[in-house]
Amino acid sequence: MHENGQRIGEMLAEALQELARTAKPRTDAALRGDGEAAHGQVRAVAGEDGRLRELHLNPRVMRMASEDLAREILVAVNAALDDLRAGMPGLEAAKSTDPQALAETLGGAHADVIRRLDEFADGVELVVRRLEER
């Protein structure tokens, strides 16, 4: 057993599940995020890939100063991205995956496998010597 009491197979299965979960592509084509600003006069839609899909500007906002319009567009786009993130189950868990911890877990499992293989090889060598002595 590994230092933390887990069997090697359990450790590897857990690490592989975590990698598969974080690398799994989403297939929900309807997933999107919507955001708005300037009392609904600026609307943005973000796609599941995190890219801006649509930007709707009411003609009245074109009268705004360019700095104000830019700020409202940013508000709408960021709101759409926040909405997208909120609609993606497990996104927070994927974000919190610590690659360093995963690498350490796999490294520990690797070291344990190597140690066990060395013990096995030593045992086989001992058996062979005993058979040769007969």
Helices and strands as residue ranges (DSSP letters): H 8-23, E 32-37, E 42-47, E 52-57, G 59-63, H 66-86, H 91-95, H 99-133
